Amino acid sequence: MARLSREDRQIALGRLQAGQSQSAIARHFHVSQSTISRLWVRFQATGSVADLPRAGRPRATTAAHDRFIRLRHLRNRFLSASSSVKALLGPHRLSDQTVRNRLHEAGLRARRPHRGAVLTRRHRQNRVQWGNQHLRWTVQNHWRHVWFSDESYFLLQRHDGRRRVYRRVNERYAPNCVDEAPVHGGGGVMVWGAINTAGRSTLVHVQGRITAQRYVEEILRPHALPLLADQDAIFQQDNARPHTARLTTQFLTDHHVQVLPWPSMSPDMNPIEHLWDELDRRVRRREEAPANHRDLLQALQEEWDTIPQQDIRHLIQSMPRRCRAVVAAQGSHTPC
């Protein structure tokens, strides 16, 4: 019976009712004559040739076990399936896959977690307060005057665990299947940039450790001040130590630069963070990967200049949505 599909059973039944012999039908479907005989006997007894209901494999967990697994993983989302196996006491040891199946039934599946900054209670309070203060800001009247700035570090070679290689069995250590990489990514370069709805700064290479003195003399004075010549311009920077040092704040005050107050630990509020991701993707998509730090810096500067201004404008237009999101999240992490 298992070798005949439902359609073949109906055809075989029709031929039997038409008077064809069981042996001829068996030869036609390449099955044994006893299979056709059982088919006919079942039809005469039940009036159907459908499969009979089967009990299936007994369920390894009870309803109480299922509830325990679901609640345990809802309370701590980072628990592994094997830890729940050890926590369950019973006459039969469960497998890790059984626990995963119960979690799948509850709509819980393993995913890569979002990595966010460590937020204390004070951080959340400040983020909510900042979001409420800027809820009424509009792109036309406020955000278009803001120059968003930040530094970012780009690795020469980045390995995030998502790269795959197509290989056969026992080819794991074949030379053409090994992803060779220098220790710590081979180093990288740090750059500074600023964006606005009307334009962008040059991408500045920051060499070595940045201090308040270097921040003022190598970034603010030659690159930021020309962008802030408009009396309505507002300068945004995060709360890194070189940015909040007395030397830096005094320099900005002396040059009458209006600075946008910024909550600590809030990279998700800064639209330039998305631009750094796009810049990194553009460099990784190049046919020839940068071979050294000089090639990496050149590639970053070239790709920075080719990013459409419309993309930057679109990111800054998301600021009202970011403010609403941080208030709705009560200062916690946002999807922005």
N, C-alpha and C positions, 0 to 999 in steps of 0.2 A: 504493500500500500504506500509506503513512503516514497517509492520511486515514481509514482504517478502524480502529476499535478492535478489540480482541481478541474481544469479544462479537459485533461485527458480522461479523467474518471467519467465526466459527463459524456464524452464521445464513446468511451467503452460501454457505458450503460445503454446508450442509444443503439449501438450495434448488437448488444445482447437482446434488447427488446425487439430488434428487427429480425432475430433468428440466427445471427451469425454464431459460429461455434466459438467456445472459449479458447481453444487452442489457436485458432486463426487470429483472434484478437490479441492473445498473448504474444504471438510472433510479430504482429504489427507494432506493438509498443515495446518489444524487447524486454518483456517481464515473464515471470513464470506463470504457468497456467493456474497454480494455486492462488496467485494474487488476484487474477480475474475471478476465480471461484469465490474467494472471500468477499470481493466487491459485490458480487451478485447476492450472496447470502445476506450481507449487511443491508443491502437495499430492500430485500424482501422482508427483513425483520424490522427495519426502522423507517423505510421510505426515503432514506437519504444516503448519500455517499460521502458526506462531509466528515472531517476528522472528529473523533470523539474528544470531549474535553479531557485534558490531562492535569494531574495534580501538580506536576513540576517539582523542581527541587525545593525541599523544605527551607523556609526562611531561617537564616542563622541568628537573627536578632528578634527580640520581642518588642512590643510597643514601648515598654519601659526603657529598653536599651536604645531604641531610636530617639526617644525624647531626651535621654541622658546625653547622647552624642550631639544632638542638635543644640541643646542648651550649653553644653560645655564649650563648643566651638563658637557660639554666639557671645559668650562671656569673654573669651580670649581668642581673637581671630588668628593669632599666630601659632596656635597649637598644631602639632603634626598629627597625622592619622595614627602613627605608631604609638604616640603617647596615649591616645584614647583606647587603643587596644590593651595597653598595660593597665589602664584605669578600670577597665571593665572586668569584673570578676564573674566567672560562670563555669559550667562544666566543660564547655568547649571553647578553645581559644579562637578568636576571630582573626581574620586577615586584615591587613591594612586596606586592601581594596574594598572589603565589605564596609568599612567605616567610610571610605570615600563615596561609595554608592549611596549610603544613607545621607551623607551631606549633600550629594547631588540631588537627591529627592527633596531635600529641604531648600534647594536653590542656592546652595553654597558651593563654590568652586574655587580651587586654588588659582590665584592671580599674583602677578608681580605687584608688590605694594608701592604706593606713591611715597616718594622720599621728600619729606618736608623738614623745615627748620624746627628746632625744639622750642615750643611755645609754653612759657610759664603763664600763670594767672595774670601777672602784670602785663605781659606781652599782649594777651588777649584783650584785656581792658583797654590798653592804648590803641590797639587796632580797631576796636569797635568805636572808640571815641573819635579816632581819625576818620573812619568811614562816615560817621554821622555828621562830622564837620564839613565833609565834602560831598554829601549826597546831592546838594542843590547845584553843584558845579556842572556847567555844561561845556561841551567841546567848543562851541562857538565863542563863548564869553570868557572861559577860563583855561581849559586844558590845552587849547591851541597855543597858548603863550608859554607853556612849560617846556623846558629842555630837560629831558630825562637822561641821566648819565649813570655810568657804572663801569667797573673793571671786570674783566673775565679772563680766565686762564684756559688756554687751549692746548691739549696734549698732542704731541707729534703722532702717537699711535694710541688709540683708545680701544679697549676691549671691554664691552659691557655684557658679554656672555650670550649675545643674540646671534653671533656669526655662526654659520653652519658650513659644513663641508660634505660633499657627496663622496662616499667611499664604500668599498666592499668590506666584507667581514675580514678581520685580521689585517686591515690596512690603517689602523689607528696611528701607528708610528711610521708610516711610509713618508718619505721626505716631501712628496707633493701633497700630503694630507695634514701636515703639521703647520699650525699657524704660529710662526716664529715672531716673537715680540721681545724687545729689550725690557729690562727690569724697570718698573715704575713708568711704563709708557714712553721711555726715551726722552723724558722731559717735555717742555713746551714753552709757550710764550704767553705773556700777559699783555693785554691791550686795554685801552680806555676809549670810550666813545660816548657820544651824546646824540639824541634824536629829538626832532620836533616835527610838527605837522608840515612845516615849510621846508625842512631840510635836515641835514645831518652834519656832524663834525667829521674831521679826518680821523682815521683810526690810528691812535697813538700807541707806539710800542713802549711798554713800561719795563725797563730792565732792572733786575734786582729788587731789593726790598723797598717798598714805597714808604716814605716818611712824609710828615706834614710839610717840611721844607721843600722836598722834591715835588710833592703834589702841587704846591703853589707855583714853584718856578718852572716846572716841566709840563704841567697840564693846565692849571687854571689861567695863569698869565698869558701864555702863548695861544692856547686853544679855546678855552671856555669864555674868556672875557670878550673876544670879538663876536661871539654868538649872542652875548647878552647886552649888546649895545642898545637895543630897543628898550625904552623905559618901561614897557609892559612885560618884559621878559621875566620869567621865573625860573630859577635854577633848582633842580632836584638832584639830591645825592643821598646815599644811604648813611648809616651811622657808623661807618668804619672809623677807627681812631684817627687816621690822617684827615678825615673829612670833618671831624668834630673838634679837632685840636684848636687851642686858643690862637695859634698862628694863622690857621685857615679861616676861622670865623672872623678874626680881625681884618684879614685881607679882603674878605667878601664885604664886610661892613664898610671899609674904607672906600671901596669901589662901588658902593650903593647897589649891591646885588641883592635882589629879593630872593630869599631861599625858601623853598617849600618845606615845612616841617614834615618829617617822615617817621613813621613808627618803626621801632626796631624789629628785626627778624621778619621782614615783610617783602621778600623778593617776589612773591606772587602778585604784589600790587604794582610792580614796575614793569611796564610793557617792553622795556628793552631786553628783559630776560628771554622773552620769546624770540627776539631778534638774534640773540646770541645762539640760540638753538638752531635757527634757520641758517645762520652763518656757518655753524659747524657742519650742518647737513650739506650745504653747498660745497664745502671743501672736501668732504668725504665722497661726494659724487663725482669728483674730478677723475678723469681717466688715468692721469698720472698722480699718484699720491705724493705729497711732499716728502722729500728724502731727508731733510735736515731742518733746523730751526729757521734758517734764512728762507728756505722755500715755503715753509709754513706761514711765516709772516707775510711774504709776498702774496701767497694765495689768499690769506685772510683779507688783506688790503684790497686786492682785486675784486673779490666777491662782495666785500662791504660796499664798494662803489657801484656794483651792478644790481644791488637789491632795489626793486622798484620803490619809489617814494610812496606809491599808493599803498603798499604793504605796511609801511611805517605809519602812514596816516590811519590805516585801518586799526592798527594796534592801539594807537593813542585814543581813537574813538571808543575803545572798550573801557575807558576809565570809569564812566558812570556805572557800567555793569559791575566792574570790580568793587566799587564802593558798596553797591547794593549787596554783592555776594559776601563781603566780609562782615557786614552788619547782620545779614541773615544767618551766617555761620557763627555768630556771637564771638567773633575774633579768632575762630579756629581756622584750619586750612581751607582753602577755597579751590574750586576747579579752574580758576583763571590762570 
